[in-house]
C-alpha cells in the first residue's frame, strides 16, 4: 500500500529552551513545525529525523526532543548528524535506533518499500562518511530485497552549488554512488545538513535535501549566509509501483 513519510532535519536544539542559534529560537521553531504536523499524524507512516537533533549534545536535550516527539512513537526514526552524540541517542531513542558497529541506523520494510537510514557522522568533524563497514551492510540490505527503496542520511552526497558547503560534504560519496549504481531500486535519497531545499535526479535516484526546522541557509553562496525563509518539513508519498512524489511545506515562524 502507498506510504506517506515526513522528513524533518537539523533541529539544533539546546537543553536551555531560551538559547538561540544565529539569533533564532530553534526550540520555538521546531514546536511550530510539530504543531503544523499534528494534522498529518493520522496519515503518516513514518517521521524520519535526519540528523543534528541537538546542537549542544546533552542528554537533557535528547530527553526534551523525545518529549516533543512523543506523539510519533513508534513511527519515529532518527539518524545522527555532525552535532549529535551517538551514545546519548541510543540511550534516549534506543527503541527506534539499530546499530551497525558503532553507527546508528535503521532498515525495515513497510508496505511495498524498503526504508533504510545511514549514519554519516565522523565524530568531532563537520564532514560526513558512510565508511566501508556500513557500505557493506548497505550492500547486503539492497541485495536482499528488490523492493523500491528510500534511503536517508544527514550529509549531502552531491555538490549543491554552495562553495562552503562542498567543504563539508559526504567524503566517500563516490563509493556510495558506485554501490547505488548497481541497485536501481533506490528511488529516492533524502538528506539534511545544508539547511535548504534542493533536488536533482541522478540516474534512477531522486536526490533531495530538506530545509531545517530552525535556521535556514541561503542557497548558492560562498560563505554561510542565514536565509530569512521559514522552517519546513518534507512530505514523501511513495507509490506501490515505486513512484515518488515529494514537496516541502514551509511553516510560518511568527
ABEGO torsion letter per residue (X at the ends): XBBBBBBBBGAGBBABAABBBGGBBAAAAAAAAAAAAAAAAAABABBBBBEGABAAGBAAAAAAAAAAAAAAOAABBBBBBAABBAAAAAAAAAAABBBBEABBBBBBBBEABBBBBBBABBBGBABBBAEAAAAAAAAAAAAABABBBBBBBABBABBAGBAAAAAABBAAAAAAAAAAAABAABABBBBBGAGBBBBBBBEABBBBBBBBABBBBBBGBABBBBBABBBBBBBBBBBAAGBBBBBBBBBBAX
